[in-house]
Amino acid sequence: MLIRRISIYLIFFIQLFIYIFCTSWIFSTIVSAKIISVKLADKFLYNLILFGDFLRGIEIVELFNIIIFAVVGMGFGLVTIFLPKYLGRYVSTILLIIFVPIIFLTTQIVRYDIWVEQVAENEKLSFNQAELIINSFLSQRVGNNGIYGFYLYTAEFPVLPDRKVEINNLDRLEKSLNSKFVRLIGVPPGVIYWTMSLCFWMIRIFHFVVAVVTTIFHFIEGLRIVKC
């Protein structure tokens, strides 16, 4: 009886180890893929002369989420086979609730780091010095700094100044752009600002909803395959 109980526990811990290994591998691989996709988009898409800022504003790289979160959902559904039926389902569900927002926000984290690196390179500063300049800028613009401040700022204005001169003169640039819009279409700057902000937030909400729905659908499909 004792030997049987020990063997049951041993099998459970082996299966738990395999589950932890698989979920960790899926998470790390997906985050790595996300980082690579954001860096490639920043290098080849967002630097286009005519459409780069527009593509950055609509966060075109987030379309990759369909594949990313399909793999996450399916993977976490399939690995439940290594745990007891209901335990595996509940543990995977909790992990997905934690991991999905983290994976989704990886885009903003990477873009923030890229921005700091660009300012540091252009101004011959260290990463920390460039980050202080950017955080001061974000605090003035949106009242928050760091990743959260960056997230709020890019929802309002997709252009990222990467030199001190541009950072200091951004207000003048915005006024110049607004005056051009007024001359072209006769719409007040305030209307343009709120319209752009609303559009960018709606785009972000859309991308997040797609990520969540894709994850749920493929997670359920993974559970169905392993009959968990």
C-alpha positions as CSV (number, residue, x, y, z in Angstrom):
1,M,0.0,0.0,0.0
2,L,2.8,2.4,0.9
3,I,4.7,1.6,-2.2
4,R,1.6,2.2,-4.3
5,R,1.0,5.5,-2.7
6,I,4.6,6.6,-3.2
7,S,4.4,5.6,-6.9
8,I,1.2,7.6,-7.3
9,Y,2.9,10.7,-5.9
10,L,6.0,10.1,-7.9
11,I,4.0,9.9,-11.1
12,F,2.1,13.0,-10.2
13,F,5.3,15.0,-9.6
14,I,6.8,13.8,-12.8
15,Q,3.7,14.8,-14.7
16,L,3.7,18.2,-12.8
17,F,7.3,18.8,-13.8
18,I,6.5,18.0,-17.5
19,Y,3.5,20.4,-17.3
20,I,5.6,23.2,-15.8
21,F,8.4,22.7,-18.4
22,C,5.9,22.7,-21.3
23,T,4.0,25.8,-20.1
24,S,7.3,27.6,-19.4
25,W,8.6,26.7,-22.8
26,I,5.5,27.8,-24.6
27,F,5.5,31.1,-22.7
28,S,9.1,31.9,-23.3
29,T,9.0,30.9,-27.0
30,I,5.9,33.1,-27.6
31,V,7.4,36.1,-25.8
32,S,10.6,35.7,-27.8
33,A,8.6,35.5,-31.1
34,K,6.6,38.6,-30.0
35,I,9.9,40.5,-29.3
36,I,11.3,39.6,-32.7
37,S,8.2,40.6,-34.5
38,V,8.1,44.0,-32.8
39,K,11.7,44.7,-33.6
40,L,11.3,43.6,-37.2
41,A,8.3,45.9,-37.5
42,D,10.1,48.8,-36.0
43,K,13.1,48.3,-38.4
44,F,11.3,47.6,-41.6
45,L,7.7,49.0,-41.3
46,Y,7.6,51.9,-38.9
47,N,10.5,53.6,-40.7
48,L,8.7,53.9,-44.0
49,I,8.6,57.5,-45.0
50,L,4.9,57.9,-45.9
51,F,3.2,55.2,-43.9
52,G,5.5,54.4,-41.0
53,D,3.8,56.5,-38.3
54,F,0.3,55.4,-39.5
55,L,1.3,51.7,-39.3
56,R,2.8,52.4,-35.8
57,G,-0.4,54.1,-34.8
58,I,-2.7,51.2,-35.8
59,E,-0.1,48.8,-34.3
60,I,-0.1,46.7,-37.4
61,V,2.3,44.1,-35.8
62,E,-0.5,43.2,-33.4
63,L,-2.2,41.3,-36.3
64,F,0.5,38.7,-35.5
65,N,-1.5,38.1,-32.3
66,I,-3.9,35.8,-34.2
67,I,-1.1,33.3,-34.6
68,I,0.6,34.0,-31.2
69,F,-2.5,33.5,-29.1
70,A,-3.7,30.6,-31.1
71,V,-0.5,28.8,-30.2
72,V,-0.8,29.9,-26.6
73,G,-4.4,28.8,-26.2
74,M,-3.9,25.4,-28.0
75,G,-0.6,24.7,-26.2
76,F,-2.0,25.4,-22.7
77,G,-5.1,23.3,-23.6
78,L,-3.0,20.3,-24.8
79,V,-0.6,20.2,-21.8
80,T,-3.5,19.7,-19.4
81,I,-3.2,16.1,-20.3
82,F,-0.2,15.9,-17.9
83,L,-2.4,16.8,-14.9
84,P,-5.6,15.3,-13.4
85,K,-8.6,16.3,-15.6
86,Y,-10.1,19.2,-13.6
87,L,-6.9,20.3,-12.0
88,G,-5.2,20.8,-15.4
89,R,-8.1,22.8,-16.8
90,Y,-8.2,25.1,-13.8
91,V,-4.4,25.6,-13.6
92,S,-4.1,26.4,-17.3
93,T,-7.0,28.8,-17.1
94,I,-5.4,30.7,-14.2
95,L,-2.0,30.8,-16.0
96,L,-3.7,32.1,-19.2
97,I,-5.4,34.9,-17.2
98,I,-2.0,35.9,-16.0
99,F,0.1,35.3,-19.2
100,V,-2.2,36.7,-21.9
101,P,-2.0,40.4,-20.7
102,I,1.8,40.0,-20.2
103,I,2.2,38.7,-23.7
104,F,0.0,41.3,-25.1
105,L,1.9,44.2,-23.4
106,T,5.2,42.8,-24.5
107,T,4.8,45.0,-27.6
108,Q,4.7,48.2,-25.6
109,I,7.6,47.1,-23.4
110,V,9.8,46.4,-26.4
111,R,8.8,49.5,-28.2
112,Y,9.6,51.6,-25.1
113,D,13.1,50.0,-24.9
114,I,13.7,50.6,-28.6
115,W,12.7,54.3,-28.2
116,V,15.1,54.7,-25.3
117,E,17.9,53.0,-27.2
118,Q,17.3,55.3,-30.2
119,V,17.5,58.5,-28.1
120,A,20.6,57.1,-26.4
121,E,22.3,56.4,-29.7
122,N,21.3,59.7,-31.3
123,E,22.4,61.8,-28.4
124,K,25.4,59.7,-27.4
125,L,24.0,59.0,-23.9
126,S,23.8,55.9,-21.7
127,F,20.5,54.0,-21.6
128,N,19.7,55.3,-18.1
129,Q,20.4,58.9,-19.1
130,A,18.1,58.6,-22.2
131,E,15.4,57.0,-20.1
132,L,15.5,59.9,-17.7
133,I,14.9,62.3,-20.6
134,I,12.1,60.2,-22.0
135,N,10.4,59.7,-18.6
136,S,10.5,63.4,-17.9
137,F,8.9,64.0,-21.3
138,L,6.2,61.4,-20.7
139,S,5.5,62.9,-17.2
140,Q,4.9,66.3,-18.8
141,R,2.8,64.9,-21.6
142,V,0.6,62.3,-19.9
143,G,1.4,62.6,-16.2
144,N,3.0,59.2,-16.0
145,N,6.3,57.8,-17.0
146,G,7.8,54.4,-17.8
147,I,5.9,51.7,-19.7
148,Y,2.5,53.0,-18.5
149,G,3.3,56.5,-19.6
150,F,4.5,55.3,-22.9
151,Y,1.3,53.2,-23.4
152,L,-0.8,56.3,-22.7
153,Y,1.2,58.6,-24.8
154,T,1.3,56.4,-27.9
155,A,-2.5,56.0,-27.7
156,E,-2.7,59.8,-28.3
157,F,0.2,60.6,-30.6
158,P,2.1,57.8,-32.6
159,V,5.2,59.9,-33.5
160,L,8.1,59.2,-31.2
161,P,10.7,61.9,-31.1
162,D,14.2,60.4,-30.8
163,R,16.3,63.5,-30.4
164,K,16.4,66.2,-27.7
165,V,15.5,68.9,-30.2
166,E,12.4,67.0,-31.3
167,I,11.4,66.2,-27.7
168,N,11.7,69.8,-26.7
169,N,9.9,71.1,-29.9
170,L,7.2,68.5,-30.1
171,D,4.5,71.0,-29.1
172,R,5.5,73.2,-32.0
173,L,5.4,70.2,-34.3
174,E,1.9,69.2,-33.1
175,K,0.6,72.8,-33.6
176,S,2.1,72.8,-37.1
177,L,0.4,69.5,-38.0
178,N,-2.9,70.7,-36.5
179,S,-2.8,73.9,-38.4
180,K,-2.3,72.0,-41.6
181,F,-5.3,69.8,-40.8
182,V,-7.4,72.9,-40.1
183,R,-6.4,74.4,-43.5
184,L,-7.0,71.2,-45.4
185,I,-10.3,70.0,-43.9
186,G,-11.4,72.9,-41.6
187,V,-11.7,70.7,-38.5
188,P,-10.6,72.2,-35.1
189,P,-7.4,70.7,-33.5
190,G,-9.4,69.5,-30.5
191,V,-11.7,67.5,-32.7
192,I,-8.7,66.0,-34.5
193,Y,-7.0,65.1,-31.2
194,W,-10.0,63.4,-29.7
195,T,-10.9,61.6,-32.9
196,M,-7.3,60.2,-33.2
197,S,-7.2,59.2,-29.6
198,L,-10.6,57.4,-29.8
199,C,-9.5,55.6,-33.0
200,F,-6.2,54.4,-31.4
201,W,-7.9,53.2,-28.2
202,M,-10.5,51.4,-30.2
203,I,-7.8,49.7,-32.3
204,R,-6.0,48.6,-29.1
205,I,-9.2,47.3,-27.6
206,F,-9.9,45.4,-30.8
207,H,-6.5,43.8,-30.8
208,F,-6.9,42.8,-27.2
209,V,-10.3,41.3,-27.8
210,V,-8.9,39.4,-30.8
211,A,-6.1,38.1,-28.5
212,V,-8.5,36.9,-25.8
213,V,-11.1,35.4,-28.1
214,T,-8.4,33.6,-30.1
215,T,-6.9,32.2,-26.9
216,I,-10.2,31.0,-25.5
217,F,-11.3,29.3,-28.7
218,H,-8.0,27.4,-29.2
219,F,-7.8,26.6,-25.5
220,I,-11.2,24.9,-25.6
221,E,-10.1,23.2,-28.8
222,G,-7.0,21.9,-27.0
223,L,-9.1,20.6,-24.2
224,R,-11.4,18.9,-26.6
225,I,-8.5,17.1,-28.3
226,V,-7.1,15.7,-25.0
227,K,-10.6,15.3,-23.7
228,C,-9.8,17.1,-20.5
